[in-house]
């Protein structure tokens, strides 16, 4: 057993699994504490490095592409402090850190673990059910469907449509962007009907606009990862994506009939909200223009 215990957390390697446990100190980000312990199978690891810093070091575990639904969903956009695969190491413990790293490297060589992309998720992702409350609303996922309950601070066009329920059968992918500095983040659920629509997150009834507490909004990555873990693996979508691209090239600039149907449904929904007085003339015109531009 190779193990290193730090204020930032504990890493333990038993020859088959790297067990990562976050620290309990207040300095440990809420995201890592909420995600909890992660058991990383050796087969998911592509390498490990100890990065020296001026007064301390940092262990970084590198995973194979496509092995972890969390990394797949976040696309490398998690802030460094929230990354569960990094461990801050005190200067007087760098020797222990290097020993742990060397044990993992040796096991990778002995077991001949490939460094190439994985053909299936090797980690399960966050457990379900999972629910996160944001300034735009509360998003929940129970393993079979996503539910969004809008907050009082959400745009009127979202609140007017009521709670949004999306089944796994309708989902194509999840797009997650964290809030950074003065830029808002977003969590968007792309469905078969909205795959060609690109409304701004503030107006899109299938997206959460993340503009509140950045510390808490990062937790939406747990929902994104849990959903991603239950979608088809990226390796299985290559052939489908190629076929779609070929069909699009053949069709040229002409939208498919399915896209026309989706557009008409969205316009009818907006028209109903306008007639019912939910949307003002200005809101209706602006949102209609966004929908048309998205298609």
N, C-alpha and C positions, 0 to 999 in steps of 0.2 A: 504494500500500500504506500503510495506516494501522496503526501498531503501537505498543503500550505494553508495556514489559518491567518487571516488578516482582518483588520477592522472593516475593510471593504467587502469581505466575504470569505468563504472557504472553498477550495478546490481539492477534491480527493480523486485519485485514480487507482482502480483496483486491477488493472490489466485489460478490462473489457469496457469500462464505463468511466467517463469523467463526470463526477457529481458536483454540481455548482450550487452552492447555498449562499444567498445574499446575506450581508451583514445586517445587524439590527439597529445600528446607529442611525441617528437622524440624518446624518450626512449621506446615507445611501438613498438614492432616488426612489420615489414612491413607485415608479414603474417596476423596478427590480424587486422591491419588497412584495408588491402585489403579485407578480409573476411567480415568485417563490422558487423552490428548488427545481433544478433542471438536470435530468439524467441524459447525458450525451453519449450515445454508443460510439465506440471507437470507429465503426464503419462510416460514421458521419463526419469524421475529422479529416481534414486535408493537411493540417500542420499546426504548429504552435511556436510562438516567438516570445522572447523576453526583450522588451524595448527599454533601453536605459534612458533615464531622465536625470535631471541635475541632482535631485535629492532622493529620488526613489526610482522604481522601475514599474513596468506594466506588462503583465502577462496577457497575451492575446491568443485566443483559440480561434483558428480558422476552420470553418466548416465547408464541406463540399457544396458546390452550387446545387440548389434544388433539394438539399437534405433537410432543411428546416423551414417549416411554414412561416415562422416568425420573420426570418430573414427574407423569405420570398415576398411576404406581404409588405414589409417596410423598405425593401430595396436599398439597404444601406443608409437610410435616412434617420435612423435612431441617433439621438445625440450621444456622444462618447460616454458621458456619465451614466446613461441609461442602458448602454449595451451590456447584456448579461455575460457576454463572452470576453470581457476585459476585466482584469483584476489589478488594482493598484497595490504595489508591493513596497513595503518599507525598505530603506537602504540596507538595514542589517539582516534582511531576509531574502536578499537577491540570490544567495547561494542555494537556499531551499527551493526558490522558484525555478532556478536553472535545473536542479535535480528533478523536479516534477516535469519540466519541459522535456528533459532528456529521456525520462522513462516513457513519456507518451510518444516521442519520436522513435524510440527503439521498438515499441509495440507496433507502430505503424509499419515499420520496415519488416518485422518478423511476420506480421499478419498480411503483408502485401496489400495494404488498403490502397485502392486507386485514388488518385487525386482529381479525376475527372468528375463531371456532373453526375449526380445520383438520378436514377430512373424512377424513384419513388421517395416519398417523405420518410425519413428515418427517425424523426422525432414526432410526437403526437400533437405538438402545439398546446396552447392553453386549454385547460379543462372547461367544459360547459356544464351548466349554463353560465354565461358571463354577461354582465350588464354594466354600462358606464353612463354616467350622467354628465352632460356637457351644457354649455350655455344655450345651444341650439335645440337640445332635446335629449332624451334618454334612448340609447340604442341597446338592445338586448338580443342575444342569440342563444337558442336552446339546443342547437345541433341539427335542427331541421328547418328552422325559419328565422329570419331577422325581423325584428319589430322596432319601429322608431315612433316614439311618442314625443310630439313637438312641445317645446317650452313656450311660455308666454312671450318670450323675447324672440321667437322665431318669426320669419316673414309671414305676412298674412296669407300669402298664396300657399304656404306650406300648412299652416294651421287650418286653413279652410278645407283641405283634403282629408283631414283626420289622420289617425295613426296609419303609418305605412307598414304593411306586412309583405315580406318578400320570401318566397319559398326557395329552397336550394335548387329546385328544378328550373326556376326562372333566372337564377344568377349565372352570369358569365365570368365576372371577376370582381375583385375589390381593389379600389385605388385609395391609397392612404398617403397623406402629406402632413407632416407635423407643423405646428405653428413655429415660426422662426423669426425672432426679432419683432419687427412691426408687420410681418406678413402672416395672415391667417392660414390655418391649416384646413384640411378637409378629409372626410371619410365618405367615399362615394361607392354606392353599390350599382354596378353596371348589370343591367338585365337584358334579356333578348329584345325587349321593346325599346330600351333607351340606349342601346349600344351606339347609335348614330347621333344621339342628342348630347350636346355639350352646354347645358345651362350653367351659369355660375353657381357655386355651392349654396349661396344664399337664397337662390330661387329654385333650386333643383329639389323636388320632393323625394328624391332617392339619395340625397347627400346631406351630411351634417357639416355645417360651417363651424370650424373650430377657432373661435375668436376669444374665448374666455381664459381660464387658468391654464397656462401651458403645461404646468406640472400635472394637472389632472387630465387634460386633453390627450396627453401621451398614452393614457390608458386605453384609448380607442384602438391602439395598435393591437391590443389583446383580442378585441373583437375581430379585427381584420385578419389576424393570424388564425383564430379559431375557425373562421369561415373558409379561409384559404386552405386549411388542412383538409377540408371536406369537399373542395372542388377538385376536378381532374388535375393531375400533376402536369406541370408545364411540358414535360417530355411527351405527353400524350396529345398535346394540343398542336404540335408542330405540323402534322399532316393536315389537320383541320384548317390551321392558319394559312398554309400554302394553297389549299383548295379555295379558300375564301378570297385570297389575294388574286388568284387566277381568274375567278369568276368576276371580281371587281374590274380587273383589267379588260376582260372581255366585254363587260357591260358598258365600259367607257364612262360617260358622265351621266348615264340614265339611272336614277334611283330604282331600287327594286320595288315591286308592289307592296311588299311587307312594310317597307319604310314609309310608303304613302299612307298605309293603314294606321301606323303608329302616329304619324303626323296629324292625321285627321282626328284621332282619338284625343291627342293632347290639345288640339285647338278646340274641340267640342267641350272638353273639360274646362278650359279657360273661359269659353263663352258662357257656360252655365254659371261659373263663379261671378262673371261680370253681370249677368242678368239678375242674379240673386243679390247683388249689391255688395258682395264680399270684396270684389276688386273695383277700384275707381277706374274712370276712363283712362287716366294716365298710367295706372298700374297695369291695366289690361293691355294697352298699346305697347308698353315697354316689354312686358313678359311675352306677348305674342311675337314681337320682333326677335327676342332672344331664342324662342323656340324655332322660328323659321330659319334663323341663322345657324342654329345647331344642326338642322337637317340639311 
